[in-house]
Amino acid sequence: GEFTEGLDGEWRLWVVPRTADGIYVIGGDPSQGTSGGAYAGIVAIDSKTGAQVLTARLSECLPTDFARKLVATAKFLTGPRGFGYAKIVHECTGIGGVVTTELRRLRYPNLWEEGTKIGLHNNHNGEPWLIELGRAIQDGEVFIKDDLIVADLDLFEYDNTPAMNLDFAGTDGHGDVGMAAALCWWGAKSRRQAIVSAQKSPIIKQSPEQEPK
């Protein structure tokens, strides 16, 4: 629960990184980087335990700076020698294209790819991502610790139009940290679900007659 408030916003570290063997996914929701605009959000999840380990809510963070912070976060979680593993999943729509270009320039090797695109393209206001994160929280596959994420998720709601569009009803930001958590889980879910399934599988003990000679 330690956190710092710096010139670029607020960073919170909830779990000490396992730099030797950690398997992390980092979700990133970029912003325009303008004064008074939305925040940029970063959330990291440990795929082995399902624990949310890091949160950042950054103000006035330009897309190119945001890409560098994503890479710096990945390197922090994997340690100075890079023994751990961290994949970056960012929204590549709009200004996210600038983030993609910078991530390529920085040559960070573990980026989420969807078809021919790096990152996730937001076609539905993040609705599928948020629904999947809500399911995972209910099923105990992921464990969210940060009140910033909880507050954001609580303010997503459907409007009263026949289309029932998903909107963010808050006045502070655009649900950026909540969306970063949803992006993060979307990238972590397959590996995490495989780990949970393996943990639930019964261990079948062979009888002496079945054991190999």
Sequence and secondary structure as in RCSB ss.txt:
>XXXX:A:sequence
GEFTEGLDGEWRLWVVPRTADGIYVIGGDPSQGTSGGAYAGIVAIDSKTGAQVLTARLSECLPTDFARKLVATAK
FLTGPRGFGYAKIVHECTGIGGVVTTELRRLRYPNLWEEGTKIGLHNNHNGEPWLIELGRAIQDGEVFIKDDLIV
ADLDLFEYDNTPAMNLDFAGTDGHGDVGMAAALCWWGAKSRRQAIVSAQKSPIIKQSPEQEPK
>XXXX:A:secstr
 EEEEETTEEEEE S   TTT EEEEEEE     TTS  EEEEEEETTT BEEEEEEESS  HHHHHHHHHHHHH
HHHTTTT SEEEEEEB STTHHHHHHHHHHHT S B EETTEESB  SSTTHHHHHHHHHHHHTTSSB   HHHH
HHHHTEEE SSTT  EEE  SSSSSHHHHHHHHHHHHHHHHHHHHHHHHHS      TTTS  
